Every structure is written in structure tokens, then in C-alpha cells.
Amino acid sequence: MRRNVIQIIVYPGNERGYVAECVNLPVVTQGATIDETIKNMQEALALHIEGESLEEMGLAPNAPLMVSMELEPIHA
């Protein structure tokens, strides 16, 4: 079954910044900001699938990213 979406979870890092982990593929990255983390994930995914058959990996061509974020609660 081909996946039409690549799922990413972004969550706060242990000490600072953010971590992004791909649900569908073994790709993990990090960044200082959420925007940087997502950009880094896009680059890491591009490198991971470079030269690979997307069909063999179970991915549709040009599958978009679906990002879920886990954020720390804000206390007033």
C-alpha cells in the first residue's frame, strides 16, 4: 500500500530546540526553531530517498509532509 503522506512528529528537545522524527521512515533531525527543524527534516528526507525507488519504499511520488507538533503546556 502506497502512503500519500509522510508523517512527521516535532517535539521539544531534551535541553533546547526541537526534534523531528519521521513516522514512516527512519529519519530523525533537530533544529533551534520549529521552522529550522522542519527545513532540516525536508533536507534529511531528500537525502534519505535520493536514488531510491519511492514505489519500493511504499511512497507516492511527491508525497507531502504532514507535521504533528507536541508542545510544552504554557502556565500563566
C-alpha positions in Angstrom: 0.0 0.0 0.0 1.4 3.4 -1.0 1.5 6.2 1.5 0.5 9.5 0.1 1.7 11.5 3.1 5.0 11.4 5.0 4.2 11.8 8.7 6.5 13.9 10.9 6.3 14.5 14.7 8.0 17.6 16.1 8.6 17.9 19.8 10.8 19.9 22.2 14.4 18.6 22.6 15.7 17.4 26.0 17.7 20.5 26.6 16.7 23.1 23.9 15.4 23.3 20.4 13.2 20.8 18.7 13.4 17.3 17.3 11.6 16.0 14.3 11.0 12.3 13.8 9.6 10.6 10.7 6.9 8.1 11.4 7.1 6.3 8.1 10.9 6.3 7.5 14.0 6.0 9.8 14.8 9.7 9.7 15.4 12.0 12.7 16.7 15.5 12.8 16.8 18.6 15.1 16.9 22.4 15.0 17.0 25.5 17.1 13.5 26.6 16.0 10.4 24.8 14.6 11.0 26.3 11.2 14.6 25.2 11.1 13.7 21.8 12.3 11.1 21.3 9.6 13.6 22.6 7.0 16.2 20.2 8.3 13.7 17.3 8.0 12.9 18.2 4.4 16.6 18.1 3.6 17.2 14.9 5.6 14.3 13.2 3.8 15.5 14.3 0.4 18.9 12.8 1.1 17.3 9.6 2.5 15.2 8.9 -0.6 17.7 10.2 -3.2 18.2 7.5 -5.8 15.7 5.2 -4.2 12.5 3.8 -5.8 9.7 5.6 -4.0 7.3 2.8 -5.0 9.6 0.2 -3.4 9.6 2.3 -0.2 5.8 2.5 -0.3 5.6 6.2 -1.0 3.7 8.1 -3.7 5.7 10.5 -5.8 5.9 14.0 -4.3 4.2 12.9 -1.1 3.6 16.0 1.1 4.7 16.2 4.7 2.1 16.1 7.5 3.5 17.6 10.6 2.2 17.0 14.1 3.6 19.0 17.0 3.9 18.2 20.7 4.4 21.4 22.6 5.0 22.1 26.3 2.0 23.5 28.1 2.0 27.2 28.9 1.2 28.1 32.5 0.0 31.5 33.4 
